[in-house]
Structure formats: structure tokens, C-alpha cells
Amino acid sequence: MRVLVTGAAGNLGSATCAALLAGGVEVRATDRMTRPNLPVTVRVANLMDREGCYTLIEGVDAIIHLGNHPNPGSADPQRLMTENTAMNVNVFQAAKELGVKKIAFASSVQVINGDRRVPEKGPTPPSMLAYLPADGDTPANPANLYSLSKRAGEIMLESYSRFHAMSCTAVRFPMLVTHAWGEWFAKQPIEGGAGGLVDEAFSYLFFEDAAELLAAIVKSDLPGYRVYFPASPNPIRNRPIRELIETYYPGVRLLRPIEQITSLVDTSRIQRDTGWGPTRALQGEPTTQITQTTEDPERPLT
């Protein structure tokens, strides 16, 4: 199996290349630049070059597409939206025309978290999450051009899957961390820069776990289109799940009794589909999640 990884020189990209190689997968890697000590040779290319994308993609069996502007501050809003959209359509359309049937796309948790404004004083505003535990079916709520570019990528992928029989997976990655960065961020006050974590269900994931998920996706038989929201089951705030729900999510619909909720993010569908589960956590070992079995008339299980 030969897999193209775009954005391969970044932290997630390099970890993904290493995870694929460890699983016996042949890797073709590309990025706008390269750097020392990467696990593969990176072809320097620009995904804004439509014709160049055909050269990169020809002969691969699957694509892990990470090559976008990585956050809202990485470019001015108009450039970010325009270029992310162009890169996505260049990759997706070339894949379709060249017969590549499997794409995994790095979307973002910011697709769901709206535009939280947490005051320095006073109560935290009610969460905009539709329900808990959150998962890949959590309704989209993009509030800036970065998250809107990711949502547009998801919609494009769904269309390619529906009309061209492609296996397409959008992964709404939460904050990706190393141990040191995660421990630092866990101590930041909700009333400051960490306020957005409320509507991200206090989610995070280690780079290595994220990379192993992407490798599992391209090696799994996943027909159609799906959205995943992976996260460590241990929230970045080291407090009991019940306390977090009662403090930050009053009025949010719970999909099961509060005493049965062991994590704010339900990754059971990902585990069923791919066999993947996170193995790294900031506090102790990742907990075992309860697989959702109760049918919810307002949110069908898939």
C-alpha cells in the first residue's frame, strides 16, 4: 500500500509518516518545505499548484491530507480561506480523477466550537455543545474563516464520497499536544485563553495517538463518508467528569445518565470501525469508555 501524506514536515505529518512506516506502509511525503531528521524524504511542493497535485498523487492508493494553514492566526482570514479551499479541492479532485479511493482529511474541533467569549469576571457562558458525550455527529458551528475552511473541506469530501464511491474520513482533531505543552495548557484559567476548551469538551490528543489513528483509517475498510472526533478520554482538566458537566454544561442534553458518562468525548465508533484507541494521557492511563448502545431518536447511531 502506498500512501501520500501532505503536510508531512509538520509535527502531526512527521508522526503520521513514522506510524505508517512502522505498519509496513510505503509513504510518499510532501510539504512546502522540509527539515532535518524526518522519517521520510519530503518532496517539496505547493498544493496550490493544481497540475503539481496530479504528479504527487499519481500511483498512490490513499491520501492523508494534512496540508492546510494550521490555525486561525497562520494567515489573514481571506487568504486562509481561499488557500485552504484551493488546496483541498486540488487534492480531492486529482484523487478522484486518478482513481484514488481513500482519503483521510485533518479537519478541526474548531468546526464545532463556535466563537466563545469568556469574561474575565462573572460566570462562564453556557456551552454551545448540543449534547454530551460529544462525538463526530456533533453539529457543526464554524465561527471564523479557519473553521469554515475546514467545514467546507468536510462538505467537499462528503460529496466526493457520495457521487464517486470514495472512502472519505474527516477527523476533527482537538488540540494536539506533547506532554509538556499539555501539562502547561491544563493549568491555564478558563477565564483566559483556555475558555474555548469548554465547547471543545476539554479535549486533547497526543501527536502519536493522532498519527496512529490516521494510519488505522487508511488501513481499514471504511466505505462511504464519516466524521470522527478523537480525544483522550481523560479531559485536559483533571477533575471528575460529573463535576465538569455540572459546572460547565448545565442544560446540555446528556445521551446517557450522568453516572454512566466516563468521558466528555465518545470515541467508541472510531474504536469499532478501526480498532484504534488512545494510549496516552496527561493524568494516569486513558480510561475505558462505555460503548453507546442506547438509541437516541434525535441523533441516530451510525
C-alpha positions in Angstrom: 0.0 0.0 0.0 1.3 3.4 -1.0 0.0 6.5 0.9 0.6 10.1 0.2 0.9 12.4 3.3 0.6 16.1 2.7 1.9 18.5 5.3 4.4 15.8 6.1 7.1 18.1 7.6 4.8 19.3 10.4 4.5 17.7 13.9 1.5 15.6 13.0 2.7 14.9 9.5 6.1 13.6 10.6 4.5 11.5 13.3 2.0 10.1 10.8 4.8 9.1 8.4 6.5 7.3 11.2 3.3 5.5 12.2 2.7 4.4 8.6 6.3 3.2 8.2 6.0 1.2 11.4 2.9 -0.5 10.0 4.7 -1.6 6.8 3.1 1.1 4.6 5.0 2.8 1.7 5.0 6.5 2.2 5.1 9.4 -0.3 5.5 12.6 1.6 5.1 16.3 0.6 5.2 19.7 2.1 6.0 23.3 1.2 9.4 22.8 3.0 11.5 20.1 4.6 13.5 19.9 7.7 16.2 17.6 9.2 15.5 14.3 11.0 12.2 13.5 9.3 11.4 9.8 9.0 11.0 10.1 5.2 12.2 12.2 2.3 9.8 15.0 1.7 9.0 16.2 -1.8 8.9 20.0 -1.6 5.7 21.1 -3.5 2.9 23.6 -3.2 -0.7 22.2 -3.1 -1.8 25.5 -4.7 -0.2 24.2 -7.9 -3.2 22.3 -9.4 -1.2 20.4 -12.0 1.5 19.5 -9.5 -1.0 17.7 -7.4 -1.6 15.2 -10.1 2.2 14.4 -10.1 2.2 13.9 -6.4 -1.0 11.7 -6.3 -0.4 9.5 -9.3 0.2 5.9 -8.2 -0.9 6.2 -4.6 -3.6 4.1 -3.0 -4.7 6.5 -0.3 -4.1 10.1 0.8 -3.7 11.6 4.3 -4.3 15.2 3.7 -2.9 17.5 6.4 -1.6 20.2 4.2 -3.6 23.3 5.2 -2.9 26.5 7.1 -2.9 25.1 10.6 -4.8 27.7 12.7 -6.7 30.9 12.5 -3.6 33.0 13.1 -1.4 31.4 10.4 -2.6 33.8 7.7 -5.1 36.7 7.2 -8.7 35.4 7.1 -9.3 35.8 3.4 -6.0 34.3 2.4 -6.5 31.4 4.8 -10.0 30.6 3.5 -9.0 30.9 -0.2 -5.8 28.9 0.1 -7.2 26.1 2.3 -10.1 25.7 0.0 -7.9 25.7 -3.1 -5.5 23.1 -1.6 -8.4 20.9 -0.6 -10.1 20.9 -4.0 -6.8 20.4 -5.9 -6.0 17.3 -3.8 -9.6 15.9 -3.8 -10.2 16.4 -7.5 -6.9 15.0 -8.6 -7.5 12.0 -6.3 -10.9 11.4 -7.9 -9.6 11.7 -11.5 -6.6 9.4 -10.8 -8.8 6.7 -9.2 -7.7 7.1 -5.5 -10.5 5.7 -3.5 -9.4 6.6 0.1 -8.8 10.0 1.7 -8.4 10.9 5.4 -8.6 14.7 6.0 -7.4 16.7 9.0 -10.4 18.8 10.0 -10.6 20.6 13.4 -12.6 20.6 16.6 -13.0 24.3 15.8 -15.7 23.3 13.4 -18.0 22.7 16.4 -16.9 25.3 19.0 -18.4 28.5 17.8 -17.0 31.8 19.0 -16.7 31.6 22.8 -16.2 34.8 24.6 -15.3 34.1 28.3 -15.4 37.1 30.6 -12.6 37.7 33.0 -15.1 38.0 35.7 -18.5 36.5 36.2 -20.0 33.1 35.3 -18.8 31.2 32.3 -21.4 31.4 29.4 -23.5 28.3 28.8 -21.8 25.8 26.5 -22.9 25.7 22.8 -22.4 21.9 22.6 -25.6 20.2 21.5 -25.1 17.1 23.7 -22.6 15.1 25.8 -20.6 13.0 25.3 -19.6 14.8 22.1 -18.7 12.8 19.0 -18.3 13.0 15.2 -22.0 13.8 14.9 -21.8 16.9 17.0 -23.4 19.7 14.8 -21.0 22.0 13.0 -20.8 25.6 14.3 -18.0 27.3 12.5 -17.5 30.9 13.6 -14.4 32.1 11.7 -12.8 31.5 8.3 -10.4 28.9 9.5 -13.1 26.7 10.9 -15.3 27.5 7.9 -12.5 26.3 5.6 -12.3 23.0 7.5 -16.1 22.7 7.3 -16.0 23.3 3.6 -13.4 20.6 3.3 -15.7 18.2 5.1 -18.6 19.1 2.8 -16.5 18.6 -0.3 -15.4 15.2 1.0 -18.9 14.1 1.6 -19.8 14.9 -1.9 -16.9 13.1 -3.4 -17.8 10.0 -1.3 -21.4 10.1 -2.3 -21.0 10.6 -6.0 -17.7 8.9 -6.7 -17.7 5.9 -4.4 -14.7 7.1 -2.4 -13.9 6.3 1.2 -13.6 9.6 2.9 -13.0 10.4 6.5 -12.8 13.8 8.1 -11.0 13.9 11.5 -12.0 16.8 13.8 -8.7 16.8 15.7 -8.7 18.5 19.1 -5.7 20.3 20.5 -2.7 18.2 19.7 -0.1 18.1 22.4 3.2 16.9 23.7 3.3 16.0 27.4 5.0 19.3 28.4 2.6 21.5 26.3 -0.5 19.6 27.5 0.5 20.0 31.2 1.1 23.7 30.7 -2.2 24.3 29.0 -4.1 22.3 31.6 -3.2 24.9 34.2 -4.4 27.9 32.2 -7.6 29.6 33.6 -10.9 29.1 31.8 -11.4 32.9 32.0 -8.4 33.3 29.7 -7.1 31.6 26.6 -8.4 28.2 27.7 -12.0 29.3 27.6 -12.6 27.7 24.2 -11.9 24.3 25.7 -15.4 24.3 27.2 -17.0 24.0 23.8 -14.3 21.5 22.7 -15.3 19.2 25.6 -11.9 19.8 27.3 -10.5 17.5 24.6 -6.9 16.9 23.5 -4.8 14.2 21.9 -1.1 13.4 21.8 0.5 13.7 18.4 1.4 10.0 18.4 -2.2 8.9 19.1 -3.4 11.2 16.3 -0.9 9.7 13.9 -1.8 6.2 14.8 -5.4 7.0 14.2 -4.7 8.3 10.7 -2.7 5.1 9.9 -5.5 3.0 11.2 -8.0 4.8 9.0 -6.2 4.2 5.7 -5.6 0.6 6.6 -9.3 0.0 7.5 -12.2 -0.8 5.2 -14.4 2.3 5.7 -16.9 2.7 2.9 -18.7 6.0 2.5 -18.1 9.2 4.4 -17.7 9.6 8.1 -16.6 12.3 10.6 -14.5 11.3 13.6 -13.9 13.4 16.8 -10.9 11.6 18.6 -9.7 12.6 22.0 -8.1 11.3 25.1 -10.8 10.0 27.4 -9.2 11.9 30.3 -10.1 15.6 29.9 -7.4 18.2 30.0 -8.9 19.5 33.2 -8.0 16.9 35.9 -11.4 17.0 37.6 -14.2 14.3 37.9 -16.4 14.1 34.8 -19.6 14.7 36.8 -18.1 17.9 38.3 -17.1 19.2 34.8 -20.6 18.5 33.5 -22.4 20.1 36.4 -20.0 23.2 36.4 -19.7 23.9 32.7 -22.6 22.1 30.9 -25.8 22.9 32.8 -28.7 22.3 30.4 -26.7 20.4 27.8 -28.5 17.2 26.8 -26.9 14.1 28.1 -27.1 11.0 25.9 -26.9 8.7 29.0 -27.3 9.1 32.7 -24.6 11.2 34.1 -23.2 8.4 36.3 -22.6 6.4 33.2 -20.6 9.1 31.4 -16.9 8.3 31.7 -15.6 10.8 29.2 -16.8 14.0 27.6 -16.0 12.6 24.1 -17.3 9.3 22.9 -14.8 7.5 20.6 -16.5 4.2 20.6 -17.5 4.4 17.0 -13.9 5.0 16.0 -12.8 2.0 18.0 -15.4 -0.2 16.4 -14.5 1.0 12.9 -10.7 1.0 13.1 -9.7 -0.8 16.3 -7.9 2.5 17.4 -8.0 3.8 20.9 -5.7 6.4 22.5 -2.9 5.0 24.7 -1.5 8.3 26.1 -3.0 10.7 28.7 -1.9 13.6 30.8 -3.2 12.2 34.0 -2.6 8.5 34.6 -3.8 6.0 32.0 -6.6 6.5 29.5 -9.9 5.3 30.9 -12.1 2.7 29.3 -15.2 4.3 27.7 -18.6 2.8 27.8 -19.8 2.0 24.2 -23.0 3.8 23.5 -25.9 1.3 22.9 -29.0 3.4 23.7 -30.7 4.6 20.6 -31.3 8.3 20.6 -34.2 9.4 18.4 -32.6 12.8 17.8 -29.2 11.5 16.8 -29.2 8.2 15.0 -26.2 5.9 15.7 -24.1 5.1 12.7 
